[in-house]
Amino acid sequence: MEILAAASLIDLKESETIMIINIDDAFPAIITTLKEWQPYAQELDCVNTLYVNENNSKIIHWDFYKNLYALKPPSQ
């Protein structure tokens, strides 16, 4: 649920395609949507994970200490 709250802060929609990358290689990179990911999020509860949209303009980082950071760089 925290990831969904962070996503809403940066206008990342649940239906938007994202890549989920675990920095520690706990699982392979996954291309999905937040909606498709939700049923499996508890099973793959891994820190050091990045959630990045297709054009790298919206990023959520779940760090080692289980803090969430949401970033939406300014448009150019």
C-alpha positions, -999 to +999 in steps of 0.1 A: +000+000+000+029+024+007+041+019-029+007+029-042+008+061-020+042+070-033+031+063-069+001+087-065+025+114-053+043+114-087+013+106-108+024+070-116-009+053-125-015+017-115-021+008-152+012+024-164+039+000-175+069-001-152+101-021-147+108-034-112+145-039-106+159-053-074+194-039-069+206-070-050+194-094-077+169-111-053+147-116-084+151-108-121+139-075-135+101-076-142+081-055-167+046-052-153+021-026-139+015-017-103-020-033-106-005-066-118+023-064-092+000-060-061-009-097-056+028-106-055+042-077-036+041-095-002+059-125-016+087-105-032+091-081-002+127-072-011+145-040-001+167-021-026+141-021-053+135+004-080+101+010-098+107+029-130+082+038-157+088+032-194+104+066-202+124+068-169+104+099-158+089+085-126+110+065-101+102+050-068+131+036-047+125+013-017+158+015+001+177-009+024+159+006+055+125+002+039+121+039+032+103+049+000+114+077-022+094+090-051+109+111-078+095+128-108+122+149-125+111+182-140+101+181-177+126+194-202 
